[in-house]
Amino acid sequence: MRGEKKKDKKLQAVDSWTEQARLEEMYDQTQSYHGIQKKEGVELSLSEWLVRNLDFEAMRVGVNREDLIKQWIVQKLDSERANRGVYSLL
C-alpha cells in the first residue's frame, strides 16, 4: 500500500509536468501563429461555481485561471476558423 501511494504521487507529478509542458508548447505555438500583439483588457462576470471549476482545472494543469481561459479561447477560435477554412483574421 505504501509503495502504491508513492507511485501514485510520482505519476501525478509526471502527469502535472507533462500537462504543463503541453500547455507551454501550445502557448509558444499560439505566440508564433498569432504574433505578439497589443493586449486589451476584458471584464468577465462568472458564477461562483464556474469560477471554482475553472480554478480546479487551472490547478490541475498547473496554470493560473487567466492563462487557462486564454488558452481555451484561442483553441476554440482556431478550431472554429479551421472548420470554416479561415486561418487568420489578419
Secondary structure, DSSP 8 states (H G I E B T S, - for coil): -HHHHHHHHHHHHHHHHHHHHHHHHHHHHHHHHH-------------HHHHHHHHHHHHHHTS-HHHHHHHHHHHHHHHHHHHHT-----
